[in-house]
Structure formats: structure tokens, C-alpha cells
Amino acid sequence: MKIDIMTLFPEMFKETLGTSIIGNAIEKGIVDIEYTDIREFSNNKHNKVDDYPFGGGKGMLIKAEPVYEAVMSKKKESSKVIYLSPKGKVFNQDMAIELSKEEHLILVCGHYEGIDQRAIDLCIDQEISIGDYVLTGGELGAMVLSDAIIRLLPGVLSDDESFEIESHYNGLLEFPQYTRPRIFKDLKVPDILLSGNHKKIEEWRFKESIKATYKNRPDLLMNRKFTEEEKKVLDEIKNIRDEKK
């Protein structure tokens, strides 16, 4: 996969996306990430890319021309261009999985009060938000997208780091996990995890995933199509909670 990131601050990325699992993916040649400074397409000696919005209002907008030219300098027939925007569809794991199938992603990072709508109309395929809150710019959002997408690429994670057991992969939050020592400050590792009974361990993990989701993110269960086993576990959890009230 190739990822091109359009930004006013390319220096923000190299340390973050050049380390750990993502850094290893780059070294292995699984993903190639390049950063384009939008200022290089300003076409003025001061590298100015922003201006006041027509109609008045506070703040500055990034002009359409440098964004458009920056994107088009990298865009190919196979490219998908994404603008990190608070107006976009909220990013989730399903979107990460779909985007991981793309050959080439171009991520456009807005700043100030955003970018001229004409750049969006001319060259953006999709607007994505990483949440319902306001950030200074789209750089952090681009990092989040890149990390979430790259770790799904074949060969990035080893078998013992599989993303298939992680929170959100199957629509549920991840079960609790433990390591040595067996007892820490009088808190014990659940006996079932020490039993060696893999079938029982999987049943426990499944139940704990549903329990964690019901407690912390019940919204994830609202539109879920439950299997009979999931319904049984969820009903059991609800009954226990009702008894405690």
C-alpha cells in the first residue's frame, strides 16, 4: 500500500509513524508513506496558503489551489483521496478494514478553519472524522487512520499479535487479559485462565467481551445481529445486573 499525506506540518508524522509496528511495516516494504508539504504549491514567495473567508467570519481558510495542486501531484487512477474533517463520517473499524483494501490513499489534513470547499468538490472522494470533538488540524486524524489501516495489512502483525481478538474487530470490546504474577495486590488471575481448558477459556473470553461491551459501549449492541449464543449470554448478564439493583 502507498499512503501520501498532504499537510502543512510534515515534521509531525515521521517520529510517530516511523516507530513500533508501523515503522516495521515501512521497513518491510509493506507500506510506503510519503509526506507532501502543501506550502510547496503556494505559488508565492512567502509560501502563504491561507486567506480570509469570503462573507466574513473568524479565522483563516487554506486556499483551494495549493490543496488541489498538491493532491493532483500524487493522484493516480487507483487513488482514494480522504479529507480529515469534523464534517466527515465518523471513523470506525469497518471503515479501516475497507480502506486497508485500497492500493493508494491520499490523506488531506486541514488546518485553521478548514479548506476552500472548491478543493473538496474537485478532488476529495471521502470526508472522515475521528470523533465528535475539535482538533487544531487534521494531522492527528491522519495518524489515527494510518495506524488503524496499516496494522490490518497482511504481514504487519505476527500471529501472536493478531488483530482478530482486539476490541471492535468483531463489533465487541476485548475481554480482560492478564499476565504474571498470578496475584498482584491480592487480585488474582481468574482460575479459568490457568485451567488449560481452551474451550472453557474461549467461552469465558466471549462472555467477558459481551459484558465489557454492555457496560462501556452499549451503543455497539444496538444494531448488532445477535446469534442465539450471544442472546443467551447477554440475557444472563442483564439478569445479574437487574438482581444487583
C-alpha atoms as an extended CHARMM CRD file, in Angstrom:
* protein
*
       245  EXT
         1         1  MET       CA              0.0000000000        0.0000000000        0.0000000000  PROA      1               0.0000000000
         2         2  LYS       CA              1.0430000000        3.5790000000       -0.6720000000  PROA      2               0.0000000000
         3         3  ILE       CA             -0.0930000000        6.4390000000        1.5890000000  PROA      3               0.0000000000
         4         4  ASP       CA              0.5040000000       10.0660000000        0.6610000000  PROA      4               0.0000000000
         5         5  ILE       CA             -0.2160000000       12.6530000000        3.3460000000  PROA      5               0.0000000000
         6         6  MET       CA             -0.8850000000       16.2730000000        2.3890000000  PROA      6               0.0000000000
         7         7  THR       CA             -0.0830000000       18.5590000000        5.3240000000  PROA      7               0.0000000000
         8         8  LEU       CA              1.3070000000       21.9060000000        6.4120000000  PROA      8               0.0000000000
         9         9  PHE       CA              3.3660000000       20.1310000000        9.0900000000  PROA      9               0.0000000000
        10        10  PRO       CA              5.1230000000       17.0360000000        7.6800000000  PROA      10              0.0000000000
        11        11  GLU       CA              7.5310000000       17.0400000000       10.6190000000  PROA      11              0.0000000000
        12        12  MET       CA              4.6860000000       15.9140000000       12.8990000000  PROA      12              0.0000000000
        13        13  PHE       CA              4.4820000000       12.4740000000       11.2800000000  PROA      13              0.0000000000
        14        14  LYS       CA              7.9160000000       10.9890000000       10.8840000000  PROA      14              0.0000000000
        15        15  GLU       CA              8.5170000000       10.1900000000       14.5560000000  PROA      15              0.0000000000
        16        16  THR       CA              5.0310000000        8.8320000000       15.1620000000  PROA      16              0.0000000000
        17        17  LEU       CA              4.5960000000        6.7150000000       12.0350000000  PROA      17              0.0000000000
        18        18  GLY       CA              8.2370000000        5.6880000000       11.8920000000  PROA      18              0.0000000000
        19        19  THR       CA              8.2830000000        3.6120000000       15.0780000000  PROA      19              0.0000000000
        20        20  SER       CA              6.9140000000        0.3780000000       16.5210000000  PROA      20              0.0000000000
        21        21  ILE       CA              4.6530000000       -1.8210000000       14.3570000000  PROA      21              0.0000000000
        22        22  ILE       CA              4.0930000000        0.8600000000       11.7020000000  PROA      22              0.0000000000
        23        23  GLY       CA              7.8160000000        1.5420000000       11.4550000000  PROA      23              0.0000000000
        24        24  ASN       CA              8.4410000000       -2.1790000000       10.9750000000  PROA      24              0.0000000000
        25        25  ALA       CA              5.8090000000       -2.3030000000        8.2260000000  PROA      25              0.0000000000
        26        26  ILE       CA              7.6270000000        0.5180000000        6.4300000000  PROA      26              0.0000000000
        27        27  GLU       CA             10.9900000000       -1.2670000000        6.7860000000  PROA      27              0.0000000000
        28        28  LYS       CA              9.4910000000       -4.4880000000        5.3890000000  PROA      28              0.0000000000
        29        29  GLY       CA              8.1290000000       -2.6040000000        2.3820000000  PROA      29              0.0000000000
        30        30  ILE       CA              4.5360000000       -3.4740000000        3.2100000000  PROA      30              0.0000000000
        31        31  VAL       CA              3.5750000000        0.1850000000        3.1860000000  PROA      31              0.0000000000
        32        32  ASP       CA              5.2080000000        3.2780000000        1.7370000000  PROA      32              0.0000000000
        33        33  ILE       CA              4.3510000000        6.6140000000        3.3570000000  PROA      33              0.0000000000
        34        34  GLU       CA              5.2920000000        9.9830000000        1.8970000000  PROA      34              0.0000000000
        35        35  TYR       CA              4.5470000000       13.4640000000        3.1820000000  PROA      35              0.0000000000
        36        36  THR       CA              3.8200000000       16.4290000000        0.9230000000  PROA      36              0.0000000000
        37        37  ASP       CA              4.0340000000       19.9740000000        2.2660000000  PROA      37              0.0000000000
        38        38  ILE       CA              1.0470000000       21.8620000000        0.8740000000  PROA      38              0.0000000000
        39        39  ARG       CA              3.1030000000       25.0720000000        1.1140000000  PROA      39              0.0000000000
        40        40  GLU       CA              5.2530000000       23.8330000000       -1.7750000000  PROA      40              0.0000000000
        41        41  PHE       CA              2.2550000000       24.5150000000       -4.0340000000  PROA      41              0.0000000000
        42        42  SER       CA              1.5380000000       28.0260000000       -2.7680000000  PROA      42              0.0000000000
        43        43  ASN       CA              2.8870000000       29.7440000000       -5.9040000000  PROA      43              0.0000000000
        44        44  ASN       CA              4.0570000000       32.7820000000       -3.9430000000  PROA      44              0.0000000000
        45        45  LYS       CA              7.4320000000       33.7200000000       -2.4840000000  PROA      45              0.0000000000
        46        46  HSD       CA              6.1700000000       33.7150000000        1.1050000000  PROA      46              0.0000000000
        47        47  ASN       CA              4.6530000000       30.2030000000        0.8180000000  PROA      47              0.0000000000
        48        48  LYS       CA              1.3500000000       31.5940000000        2.0370000000  PROA      48              0.0000000000
        49        49  VAL       CA             -1.5370000000       29.1290000000        1.6310000000  PROA      49              0.0000000000
        50        50  ASP       CA             -4.2980000000       30.6920000000        3.7450000000  PROA      50              0.0000000000
        51        51  ASP       CA             -6.6130000000       33.6830000000        3.3670000000  PROA      51              0.0000000000
        52        52  TYR       CA             -9.7110000000       35.2510000000        4.9240000000  PROA      52              0.0000000000
        53        53  PRO       CA            -13.0630000000       33.5980000000        4.1070000000  PROA      53              0.0000000000
        54        54  PHE       CA            -15.4860000000       35.3860000000        1.7790000000  PROA      54              0.0000000000
        55        55  GLY       CA            -18.5350000000       36.6000000000        3.6610000000  PROA      55              0.0000000000
        56        56  GLY       CA            -16.5760000000       37.3450000000        6.8110000000  PROA      56              0.0000000000
        57        57  GLY       CA            -16.0430000000       35.2920000000        9.8960000000  PROA      57              0.0000000000
        58        58  LYS       CA            -13.2100000000       34.4510000000       12.2320000000  PROA      58              0.0000000000
        59        59  GLY       CA            -10.1070000000       32.5220000000       11.2800000000  PROA      59              0.0000000000
        60        60  MET       CA             -8.4240000000       31.6690000000        8.0090000000  PROA      60              0.0000000000
        61        61  LEU       CA             -9.0310000000       29.0980000000        5.2830000000  PROA      61              0.0000000000
        62        62  ILE       CA             -6.4980000000       27.1000000000        3.3140000000  PROA      62              0.0000000000
        63        63  LYS       CA             -6.9030000000       28.1370000000       -0.3160000000  PROA      63              0.0000000000
        64        64  ALA       CA             -8.2050000000       25.7380000000       -2.9350000000  PROA      64              0.0000000000
        65        65  GLU       CA             -5.2740000000       25.9920000000       -5.3780000000  PROA      65              0.0000000000
        66        66  PRO       CA             -2.4130000000       24.6310000000       -3.2130000000  PROA      66              0.0000000000
        67        67  VAL       CA             -4.5610000000       21.7770000000       -1.8810000000  PROA      67              0.0000000000
        68        68  TYR       CA             -5.7530000000       20.8380000000       -5.3600000000  PROA      68              0.0000000000
        69        69  GLU       CA             -2.2720000000       21.0070000000       -6.8770000000  PROA      69              0.0000000000
        70        70  ALA       CA             -0.7320000000       19.0220000000       -4.0200000000  PROA      70              0.0000000000
        71        71  VAL       CA             -3.3140000000       16.2480000000       -4.3450000000  PROA      71              0.0000000000
        72        72  MET       CA             -3.1340000000       16.1150000000       -8.1430000000  PROA      72              0.0000000000
        73        73  SER       CA              0.6660000000       15.8350000000       -7.9960000000  PROA      73              0.0000000000
        74        74  LYS       CA              0.2050000000       12.4160000000       -6.3880000000  PROA      74              0.0000000000
        75        75  LYS       CA             -3.2210000000       11.2660000000       -7.5490000000  PROA      75              0.0000000000
        76        76  LYS       CA             -3.4980000000        8.2470000000       -9.8390000000  PROA      76              0.0000000000
        77        77  GLU       CA             -6.3980000000        6.2710000000      -11.2340000000  PROA      77              0.0000000000
        78        78  SER       CA             -6.2120000000        3.8780000000       -8.2580000000  PROA      78              0.0000000000
        79        79  SER       CA             -6.0450000000        6.6510000000       -5.6230000000  PROA      79              0.0000000000
        80        80  LYS       CA             -8.6680000000        7.2910000000       -2.9650000000  PROA      80              0.0000000000
        81        81  VAL       CA             -8.4920000000       10.8290000000       -1.5610000000  PROA      81              0.0000000000
        82        82  ILE       CA             -9.6680000000       11.3930000000        2.0110000000  PROA      82              0.0000000000
        83        83  TYR       CA            -10.0680000000       14.7280000000        3.7550000000  PROA      83              0.0000000000
        84        84  LEU       CA             -9.7910000000       14.6150000000        7.5590000000  PROA      84              0.0000000000
        85        85  SER       CA            -12.7370000000       16.7910000000        8.5260000000  PROA      85              0.0000000000
        86        86  PRO       CA            -15.0830000000       17.2390000000       11.5170000000  PROA      86              0.0000000000
        87        87  LYS       CA            -17.9020000000       17.1760000000        8.9450000000  PROA      87              0.0000000000
        88        88  GLY       CA            -16.9750000000       13.6930000000        7.7740000000  PROA      88              0.0000000000
        89        89  LYS       CA            -18.4000000000       10.2940000000        8.6070000000  PROA      89              0.0000000000
        90        90  VAL       CA            -17.0610000000        9.0560000000       11.9480000000  PROA      90              0.0000000000
        91        91  PHE       CA            -14.2380000000        6.5520000000       11.5130000000  PROA      91              0.0000000000
        92        92  ASN       CA            -14.6770000000        3.0030000000       12.7860000000  PROA      92              0.0000000000
        93        93  GLN       CA            -13.1610000000       -0.4480000000       12.4120000000  PROA      93              0.0000000000
        94        94  ASP       CA            -15.3370000000       -1.4140000000        9.4550000000  PROA      94              0.0000000000
        95        95  MET       CA            -14.0630000000        1.6370000000        7.5840000000  PROA      95              0.0000000000
        96        96  ALA       CA            -10.4800000000        0.7380000000        8.5000000000  PROA      96              0.0000000000
        97        97  ILE       CA            -10.9710000000       -2.7500000000        7.0600000000  PROA      97              0.0000000000
        98        98  GLU       CA            -12.4140000000       -1.3820000000        3.8150000000  PROA      98              0.0000000000
        99        99  LEU       CA             -9.6730000000        1.2230000000        3.4200000000  PROA      99              0.0000000000
       100       100  SER       CA             -6.9750000000       -1.4010000000        4.0390000000  PROA      100             0.0000000000
       101       101  LYS       CA             -8.0160000000       -2.9480000000        0.7020000000  PROA      101             0.0000000000
       102       102  GLU       CA             -7.0920000000        0.2020000000       -1.2380000000  PROA      102             0.0000000000
       103       103  GLU       CA             -3.8650000000        0.4130000000       -3.2560000000  PROA      103             0.0000000000
       104       104  HSD       CA             -3.2390000000        4.1130000000       -2.7240000000  PROA      104             0.0000000000
       105       105  LEU       CA             -4.5980000000        6.5230000000       -0.1230000000  PROA      105             0.0000000000
       106       106  ILE       CA             -4.1170000000       10.2800000000       -0.1540000000  PROA      106             0.0000000000
       107       107  LEU       CA             -4.9050000000       11.8650000000        3.2150000000  PROA      107             0.0000000000
       108       108  VAL       CA             -5.5120000000       15.6070000000        3.2410000000  PROA      108             0.0000000000
       109       109  CYS       CA             -5.0160000000       17.3910000000        6.5620000000  PROA      109             0.0000000000
       110       110  GLY       CA             -6.9670000000       20.5890000000        7.0210000000  PROA      110             0.0000000000
       111       111  HSD       CA             -5.9040000000       23.3840000000        9.3450000000  PROA      111             0.0000000000
       112       112  TYR       CA             -7.1420000000       26.7400000000       10.6110000000  PROA      112             0.0000000000
       113       113  GLU       CA            -10.8760000000       26.8490000000        9.7250000000  PROA      113             0.0000000000
       114       114  GLY       CA            -10.5150000000       24.1320000000        7.0830000000  PROA      114             0.0000000000
       115       115  ILE       CA            -10.0140000000       24.2810000000        3.3330000000  PROA      115             0.0000000000
       116       116  ASP       CA            -11.8270000000       26.0470000000        0.4970000000  PROA      116             0.0000000000
       117       117  GLN       CA            -14.8920000000       23.9890000000       -0.4840000000  PROA      117             0.0000000000
       118       118  ARG       CA            -13.8260000000       24.0040000000       -4.1410000000  PROA      118             0.0000000000
       119       119  ALA       CA            -10.7880000000       21.8460000000       -3.3280000000  PROA      119             0.0000000000
       120       120  ILE       CA            -13.1460000000       19.3860000000       -1.6380000000  PROA      120             0.0000000000
       121       121  ASP       CA            -15.5240000000       19.3820000000       -4.5890000000  PROA      121             0.0000000000
       122       122  LEU       CA            -12.7460000000       18.9030000000       -7.1420000000  PROA      122             0.0000000000
       123       123  CYS       CA            -10.5110000000       16.2320000000       -5.6520000000  PROA      123             0.0000000000
       124       124  ILE       CA            -11.8290000000       14.7020000000       -2.4070000000  PROA      124             0.0000000000
       125       125  ASP       CA            -13.5110000000       11.2840000000       -2.5520000000  PROA      125             0.0000000000
       126       126  GLN       CA            -14.4760000000       10.9810000000        1.0970000000  PROA      126             0.0000000000
       127       127  GLU       CA            -14.5120000000       13.0780000000        4.2750000000  PROA      127             0.0000000000
       128       128  ILE       CA            -13.7250000000       11.2830000000        7.5300000000  PROA      128             0.0000000000
       129       129  SER       CA            -13.8140000000       12.4310000000       11.1570000000  PROA      129             0.0000000000
       130       130  ILE       CA            -12.1320000000       10.5650000000       14.0050000000  PROA      130             0.0000000000
       131       131  GLY       CA            -14.6970000000       11.7650000000       16.5420000000  PROA      131             0.0000000000
       132       132  ASP       CA            -17.1170000000       14.4170000000       17.6680000000  PROA      132             0.0000000000
       133       133  TYR       CA            -14.6270000000       16.9140000000       19.0020000000  PROA      133             0.0000000000
       134       134  VAL       CA            -12.4150000000       19.6650000000       17.5920000000  PROA      134             0.0000000000
       135       135  LEU       CA             -8.6750000000       19.3810000000       16.9340000000  PROA      135             0.0000000000
       136       136  THR       CA             -6.2090000000       22.0150000000       15.7710000000  PROA      136             0.0000000000
       137       137  GLY       CA             -5.6930000000       20.2550000000       12.4490000000  PROA      137             0.0000000000
       138       138  GLY       CA             -6.1430000000       17.0160000000       10.5570000000  PROA      138             0.0000000000
       139       139  GLU       CA             -2.6510000000       15.6820000000       11.2550000000  PROA      139             0.0000000000
       140       140  LEU       CA             -3.6070000000       13.6610000000       14.3370000000  PROA      140             0.0000000000
       141       141  GLY       CA             -6.5830000000       12.2590000000       12.4630000000  PROA      141             0.0000000000
       142       142  ALA       CA             -4.3400000000       11.1900000000        9.5890000000  PROA      142             0.0000000000
       143       143  MET       CA             -2.0680000000        9.4230000000       12.0580000000  PROA      143             0.0000000000
       144       144  VAL       CA             -5.0320000000        7.5850000000       13.5690000000  PROA      144             0.0000000000
       145       145  LEU       CA             -6.2910000000        6.4680000000       10.1530000000  PROA      145             0.0000000000
       146       146  SER       CA             -2.8420000000        5.4030000000        9.0260000000  PROA      146             0.0000000000
       147       147  ASP       CA             -2.1740000000        3.3560000000       12.1610000000  PROA      147             0.0000000000
       148       148  ALA       CA             -5.5880000000        1.6620000000       12.1470000000  PROA      148             0.0000000000
       149       149  ILE       CA             -5.3350000000        0.7950000000        8.4470000000  PROA      149             0.0000000000
       150       150  ILE       CA             -1.6930000000       -0.2910000000        8.2190000000  PROA      150             0.0000000000
       151       151  ARG       CA             -1.9220000000       -2.8020000000       11.0800000000  PROA      151             0.0000000000
       152       152  LEU       CA             -4.6020000000       -4.6410000000        9.0840000000  PROA      152             0.0000000000
       153       153  LEU       CA             -2.3150000000       -5.2200000000        6.0920000000  PROA      153             0.0000000000
       154       154  PRO       CA             -1.0910000000       -8.8010000000        5.5730000000  PROA      154             0.0000000000
       155       155  GLY       CA              2.3040000000       -9.3650000000        7.1810000000  PROA      155             0.0000000000
       156       156  VAL       CA              2.1990000000       -6.3720000000        9.5160000000  PROA      156             0.0000000000
       157       157  LEU       CA              1.1240000000       -8.2690000000       12.6380000000  PROA      157             0.0000000000
       158       158  SER       CA              2.5310000000      -11.6520000000       13.5760000000  PROA      158             0.0000000000
       159       159  ASP       CA              0.2100000000      -14.4930000000       14.6250000000  PROA      159             0.0000000000
       160       160  ASP       CA              0.6310000000      -13.6900000000       18.3190000000  PROA      160             0.0000000000
       161       161  GLU       CA             -0.3100000000      -10.0450000000       17.6440000000  PROA      161             0.0000000000
       162       162  SER       CA             -3.4130000000      -10.8680000000       15.6170000000  PROA      162             0.0000000000
       163       163  PHE       CA             -5.9320000000       -8.0370000000       15.2910000000  PROA      163             0.0000000000
       164       164  GLU       CA             -8.7700000000      -10.5820000000       15.2110000000  PROA      164             0.0000000000
       165       165  ILE       CA             -9.0320000000      -10.6780000000       19.0150000000  PROA      165             0.0000000000
       166       166  GLU       CA             -8.8890000000       -6.9120000000       19.5010000000  PROA      166             0.0000000000
       167       167  SER       CA            -11.6680000000       -4.5670000000       20.5290000000  PROA      167             0.0000000000
       168       168  HSD       CA            -14.0460000000       -3.5800000000       17.7050000000  PROA      168             0.0000000000
       169       169  TYR       CA            -12.7860000000       -6.1900000000       15.2220000000  PROA      169             0.0000000000
       170       170  ASN       CA            -15.9070000000       -8.3330000000       15.7080000000  PROA      170             0.0000000000
       171       171  GLY       CA            -18.1030000000       -5.4870000000       16.9260000000  PROA      171             0.0000000000
       172       172  LEU       CA            -17.4120000000       -6.2010000000       20.6010000000  PROA      172             0.0000000000
       173       173  LEU       CA            -14.9200000000       -4.8110000000       23.0900000000  PROA      173             0.0000000000
       174       174  GLU       CA            -11.9900000000       -7.0040000000       24.0080000000  PROA      174             0.0000000000
       175       175  PHE       CA            -12.0790000000       -9.2950000000       27.0530000000  PROA      175             0.0000000000
       176       176  PRO       CA             -9.7810000000       -8.6150000000       30.0780000000  PROA      176             0.0000000000
       177       177  GLN       CA             -6.2570000000      -10.0090000000       29.7910000000  PROA      177             0.0000000000
       178       178  TYR       CA             -3.6910000000      -10.9360000000       32.4350000000  PROA      178             0.0000000000
       179       179  THR       CA             -0.0330000000      -11.9340000000       32.7240000000  PROA      179             0.0000000000
       180       180  ARG       CA              2.4180000000      -12.7700000000       35.5290000000  PROA      180             0.0000000000
       181       181  PRO       CA              2.3470000000      -12.5650000000       38.5160000000  PROA      181             0.0000000000
       182       182  ARG       CA             -0.7630000000      -14.6170000000       39.2420000000  PROA      182             0.0000000000
       183       183  ILE       CA             -1.5280000000      -12.4580000000       42.2910000000  PROA      183             0.0000000000
       184       184  PHE       CA             -0.9590000000       -8.6960000000       42.4250000000  PROA      184             0.0000000000
       185       185  LYS       CA             -2.0760000000       -6.6640000000       45.4500000000  PROA      185             0.0000000000
       186       186  ASP       CA             -4.4530000000       -9.5010000000       46.4380000000  PROA      186             0.0000000000
       187       187  LEU       CA             -6.0410000000       -9.5240000000       42.9690000000  PROA      187             0.0000000000
       188       188  LYS       CA             -5.8890000000      -12.9840000000       41.3620000000  PROA      188             0.0000000000
       189       189  VAL       CA             -5.8980000000      -14.0160000000       37.7380000000  PROA      189             0.0000000000
       190       190  PRO       CA             -9.2430000000      -15.7790000000       37.0570000000  PROA      190             0.0000000000
       191       191  ASP       CA             -8.8280000000      -19.5110000000       37.6630000000  PROA      191             0.0000000000
       192       192  ILE       CA            -10.3170000000      -20.4000000000       34.2860000000  PROA      192             0.0000000000
       193       193  LEU       CA             -7.3320000000      -18.8340000000       32.5000000000  PROA      193             0.0000000000
       194       194  LEU       CA             -4.9810000000      -21.1560000000       34.3730000000  PROA      194             0.0000000000
       195       195  SER       CA             -7.0500000000      -24.2880000000       33.7640000000  PROA      195             0.0000000000
       196       196  GLY       CA             -5.6270000000      -25.2520000000       30.3810000000  PROA      196             0.0000000000
       197       197  ASN       CA             -9.1700000000      -25.9080000000       29.1630000000  PROA      197             0.0000000000
       198       198  HSD       CA             -9.1250000000      -23.9170000000       25.9190000000  PROA      198             0.0000000000
       199       199  LYS       CA            -12.8210000000      -24.4160000000       25.1970000000  PROA      199             0.0000000000
       200       200  LYS       CA            -13.7910000000      -23.0330000000       28.6010000000  PROA      200             0.0000000000
       201       201  ILE       CA            -11.2980000000      -20.1840000000       28.2280000000  PROA      201             0.0000000000
       202       202  GLU       CA            -12.8260000000      -19.1650000000       24.8740000000  PROA      202             0.0000000000
       203       203  GLU       CA            -16.3170000000      -19.2980000000       26.4060000000  PROA      203             0.0000000000
       204       204  TRP       CA            -15.1440000000      -17.0810000000       29.2920000000  PROA      204             0.0000000000
       205       205  ARG       CA            -13.4980000000      -14.5830000000       26.9340000000  PROA      205             0.0000000000
       206       206  PHE       CA            -16.5990000000      -14.4200000000       24.7700000000  PROA      206             0.0000000000
       207       207  LYS       CA            -18.7970000000      -13.7550000000       27.7820000000  PROA      207             0.0000000000
       208       208  GLU       CA            -16.4220000000      -11.1110000000       29.1420000000  PROA      208             0.0000000000
       209       209  SER       CA            -16.3490000000       -9.3470000000       25.7450000000  PROA      209             0.0000000000
       210       210  ILE       CA            -20.1160000000       -9.0390000000       25.7320000000  PROA      210             0.0000000000
       211       211  LYS       CA            -20.0690000000       -7.9460000000       29.3830000000  PROA      211             0.0000000000
       212       212  ALA       CA            -17.4800000000       -5.2120000000       28.6860000000  PROA      212             0.0000000000
       213       213  THR       CA            -19.4250000000       -4.0000000000       25.6550000000  PROA      213             0.0000000000
       214       214  TYR       CA            -22.7300000000       -3.9410000000       27.5400000000  PROA      214             0.0000000000
       215       215  LYS       CA            -21.1200000000       -1.9610000000       30.3760000000  PROA      215             0.0000000000
       216       216  ASN       CA            -18.9640000000        0.5160000000       28.4490000000  PROA      216             0.0000000000
       217       217  ARG       CA            -20.3470000000        0.7530000000       24.9010000000  PROA      217             0.0000000000
       218       218  PRO       CA            -23.9830000000       -0.4280000000       24.8360000000  PROA      218             0.0000000000
       219       219  ASP       CA            -24.4310000000        1.5590000000       21.6230000000  PROA      219             0.0000000000
       220       220  LEU       CA            -22.3470000000       -1.0840000000       19.8210000000  PROA      220             0.0000000000
       221       221  LEU       CA            -25.0100000000       -3.6660000000       20.6550000000  PROA      221             0.0000000000
       222       222  MET       CA            -27.9930000000       -1.6520000000       19.4050000000  PROA      222             0.0000000000
       223       223  ASN       CA            -27.7610000000       -2.6310000000       15.7250000000  PROA      223             0.0000000000
       224       224  ARG       CA            -25.9660000000       -5.9420000000       16.1970000000  PROA      224             0.0000000000
       225       225  LYS       CA            -27.4790000000       -9.1220000000       14.7990000000  PROA      225             0.0000000000
       226       226  PHE       CA            -27.1550000000      -11.4900000000       17.7440000000  PROA      226             0.0000000000
       227       227  THR       CA            -26.5450000000      -15.1950000000       17.4660000000  PROA      227             0.0000000000
       228       228  GLU       CA            -28.5270000000      -17.4400000000       19.8150000000  PROA      228             0.0000000000
       229       229  GLU       CA            -25.4180000000      -17.8810000000       21.9650000000  PROA      229             0.0000000000
       230       230  GLU       CA            -24.8780000000      -14.1160000000       22.2020000000  PROA      230             0.0000000000
       231       231  LYS       CA            -28.5180000000      -13.5660000000       23.1760000000  PROA      231             0.0000000000
       232       232  LYS       CA            -28.1890000000      -16.1730000000       25.9100000000  PROA      232             0.0000000000
       233       233  VAL       CA            -25.0270000000      -14.5680000000       27.3220000000  PROA      233             0.0000000000
       234       234  LEU       CA            -26.4700000000      -11.0500000000       27.1240000000  PROA      234             0.0000000000
       235       235  ASP       CA            -29.6920000000      -12.1080000000       28.8690000000  PROA      235             0.0000000000
       236       236  GLU       CA            -27.6230000000      -13.7100000000       31.6160000000  PROA      236             0.0000000000
       237       237  ILE       CA            -25.5980000000      -10.5060000000       32.0950000000  PROA      237             0.0000000000
       238       238  LYS       CA            -28.7610000000       -8.3700000000       32.1760000000  PROA      238             0.0000000000
       239       239  ASN       CA            -30.3730000000      -10.6600000000       34.7510000000  PROA      239             0.0000000000
       240       240  ILE       CA            -27.3280000000      -10.4680000000       37.0000000000  PROA      240             0.0000000000
       241       241  ARG       CA            -27.3000000000       -6.6680000000       36.7790000000  PROA      241             0.0000000000
       242       242  ASP       CA            -31.0350000000       -6.4700000000       37.4760000000  PROA      242             0.0000000000
       243       243  GLU       CA            -30.5910000000       -8.6140000000       40.5800000000  PROA      243             0.0000000000
       244       244  LYS       CA            -27.9020000000       -6.2750000000       41.8930000000  PROA      244             0.0000000000
       245       245  LYS       CA            -30.1240000000       -3.1900000000       41.5800000000  PROA      245             0.0000000000
